[in-house]
Structures are given as C-alpha cells and as structure tokens.
Amino acid sequence: MARLTVRAEELVVRLSWWEKIVARRRNVHLPLEAVESVEADPSWWRALRGSPGRGVWIPDVLCLGVREVAGAKDFVALRPRLGGVVSVELRPMSAAFARVAVSDRVPDGTAATVRTAVSRAGGVPPGRSGREPGGGPSGIEGPDGGPGSM
C-alpha cells in the first residue's frame, strides 16, 4: 500500500514494488515548500478529478496513477477499502503535480504529521490551508490571531 512520508525537506509517496509497476513510475518526491494544503477525507471518490491517464482505474478497488486535470496532473494511489484519503494540494508550477491523493488507514494522523512538517519547513501553518478564509486580505493575521488590518 502506498504511504505518505516526510523525509528531510521532502514529502514522499512511497509505492510498493507492484504499485511502481502498475503506475509505471518510481516513488513521488515533492518539496515540502510546494505544499499548499493538506486534507483528510473519509471518501475516496472525492479525491478523483479529471480524466484517467496512465495507470489502473478499477472503481471501488484500485485507482493508481496519473490523472489529467485541466492542463495539470494529479497523482493518486487509492485503495478505497483500506480507509480514508489524504489529499495534498500543491502550489501551481512548483511541483510535478497539482494534487497528490493517497489512501491511509489513519488519514487524520497522517495529514497532521504532514502539516507539522510543512509548518517546520516554513510553509502553511498547522491546521490551516492556504485557501481557507479568515486570515484577512492576503492571509495576514493581526497580533491577536484574527484578521489583520491594512
């Protein structure tokens, strides 16, 4: 089963030997600074967007490979019967993919681990995504943690 791990300044999607064959690629390495947001979701099908590209697509069994999404690409490694999904949105043009989605038995824990690693690397603060409202214009916060004033 594919796993998300953090190694040094990278987020790595570690694939098993047979997943590498099916997806026709090696492990996916992404810089932590490219991470825009991390979400845990119990529904595997929400992580699928766009049209299937290279890989294997057997709904409710295995979705593994690259999906084409409006001029971008997503990498998914989903085994729906094994639990929820961790979806990682990536900053445009800073990584090979726009999104990475991986099945995980404990998606909330894995998402929290990735958020913490991103925060330590100087990216998005834990528990916040770059797309969530509430940080005031351009995401600036005031000294009390509320929206900042400009």
C-alpha positions as CSV (number, residue, x, y, z in Angstrom):
1,M,0.0,0.0,0.0
2,A,1.3,3.5,-0.9
3,R,2.3,5.7,2.0
4,L,2.9,9.4,2.5
5,T,6.1,10.0,4.4
6,V,8.2,13.1,5.2
7,R,11.9,12.8,4.7
8,A,14.2,15.8,5.2
9,E,12.6,18.6,3.2
10,E,10.5,16.3,1.0
11,L,7.1,14.8,1.0
12,V,7.4,11.3,-0.5
13,V,4.7,9.0,-1.8
14,R,6.3,5.6,-1.2
15,L,4.9,2.9,-3.5
16,S,5.2,-0.8,-3.1
17,W,7.0,-2.7,-5.8
18,W,3.8,-3.8,-7.6
19,E,2.4,-0.2,-7.4
20,K,5.5,1.0,-9.1
21,I,4.9,-1.4,-11.9
22,V,1.2,-0.6,-12.3
23,A,1.7,3.2,-12.1
24,R,4.8,2.9,-14.3
25,R,6.8,5.2,-12.1
26,R,9.0,5.3,-9.0
27,N,8.2,7.0,-5.7
28,V,6.9,10.5,-6.0
29,H,9.2,13.2,-4.3
30,L,7.8,16.6,-3.7
31,P,9.4,19.6,-1.9
32,L,7.6,20.5,1.4
33,E,7.6,24.1,0.3
34,A,5.3,23.2,-2.6
35,V,2.6,22.0,-0.3
36,E,-0.4,24.5,-0.2
37,S,-2.9,22.5,1.9
38,V,-3.4,19.0,3.4
39,E,-6.8,17.5,3.9
40,A,-8.0,14.2,5.3
41,D,-11.2,12.8,3.8
42,P,-13.1,9.5,4.5
43,S,-14.4,9.4,0.9
44,W,-12.0,8.1,-1.7
45,W,-14.1,9.2,-4.7
46,R,-13.8,12.9,-3.8
47,A,-10.1,12.7,-4.5
48,L,-10.6,11.7,-8.1
49,R,-10.9,14.5,-10.5
50,G,-10.2,14.9,-14.2
51,S,-9.8,12.0,-16.6
52,P,-7.8,8.8,-16.1
53,G,-4.3,8.9,-17.6
54,R,-1.5,6.3,-17.2
55,G,-2.3,3.8,-14.5
56,V,-5.1,1.4,-13.4
57,W,-8.6,2.5,-12.7
58,I,-10.9,0.0,-11.1
59,P,-13.5,1.9,-9.1
60,D,-14.0,0.8,-5.5
61,V,-11.0,-1.5,-5.8
62,L,-7.9,0.4,-7.0
63,C,-7.2,3.8,-8.6
64,L,-3.5,4.2,-9.1
65,G,-1.6,6.5,-11.5
66,V,-1.7,9.9,-13.1
67,R,-5.0,11.8,-13.9
68,E,-5.2,14.7,-16.3
69,V,-6.9,17.8,-14.9
70,A,-7.3,21.0,-17.0
71,G,-3.7,21.4,-18.0
72,A,-2.3,19.8,-14.8
73,K,-1.8,16.4,-13.4
74,D,-2.8,14.6,-10.2
75,F,-1.1,11.5,-8.8
76,V,-3.5,9.2,-7.0
77,A,-2.8,5.9,-5.1
78,L,-6.2,4.9,-3.8
79,R,-7.4,1.6,-2.3
80,P,-10.9,2.5,-1.2
81,R,-11.5,-0.5,1.0
82,L,-8.5,0.4,3.2
83,G,-9.6,3.6,4.8
84,G,-9.8,7.3,4.1
85,V,-7.6,9.6,1.9
86,V,-5.0,12.2,2.5
87,S,-5.1,14.9,-0.3
88,V,-2.2,17.3,-0.7
89,E,-2.8,20.3,-2.8
90,L,0.4,21.7,-4.3
91,R,1.3,25.2,-5.4
92,P,1.0,25.8,-9.2
93,M,4.2,25.3,-11.1
94,S,6.2,24.3,-8.1
95,A,5.8,20.6,-8.4
96,A,5.2,17.9,-11.0
97,F,1.6,17.5,-9.8
98,A,-1.3,19.8,-8.8
99,R,-2.5,17.3,-6.2
100,V,-1.4,14.0,-4.6
101,A,-4.0,11.7,-3.0
102,V,-3.1,8.6,-1.1
103,S,-5.2,6.1,0.8
104,D,-4.4,5.9,4.5
105,R,-5.7,3.8,7.4
106,V,-5.4,6.9,9.7
107,P,-5.8,9.9,7.4
108,D,-6.3,12.4,10.1
109,G,-3.0,11.4,11.8
110,T,-1.0,11.4,8.6
111,A,-2.5,14.8,7.5
112,A,-1.5,16.3,10.9
113,T,2.0,14.9,10.5
114,V,2.4,16.4,7.0
115,R,1.0,19.8,8.2
116,T,3.5,19.9,11.1
117,A,6.4,19.1,8.7
118,V,5.3,21.8,6.3
119,S,5.0,24.3,9.1
120,R,8.5,23.5,10.3
121,A,9.8,23.9,6.8
122,G,8.3,27.4,6.7
123,G,5.1,26.6,4.7
124,V,1.5,26.7,5.7
125,P,0.8,26.7,9.5
126,P,-0.6,23.6,11.0
127,G,-4.3,23.2,10.7
128,R,-4.6,25.9,8.0
129,S,-4.7,25.7,4.3
130,G,-3.7,28.5,2.0
131,R,-7.2,28.5,0.6
132,E,-9.2,28.9,3.8
133,P,-10.8,32.2,4.6
134,G,-10.3,34.1,7.9
135,G,-6.8,35.4,7.5
136,G,-7.9,38.8,6.3
137,P,-6.8,40.2,2.9
138,S,-3.9,38.2,1.5
139,G,-3.9,35.9,4.6
140,I,-2.3,38.4,7.0
141,E,-3.3,37.9,10.7
142,G,-3.2,40.5,13.4
143,P,-1.3,40.1,16.7
144,D,-4.4,38.5,18.3
145,G,-4.6,35.8,15.6
146,G,-7.6,37.5,14.0
147,P,-7.7,39.2,10.6
148,G,-5.1,41.8,10.2
149,S,-5.7,45.4,9.3
150,M,-4.0,47.1,6.3
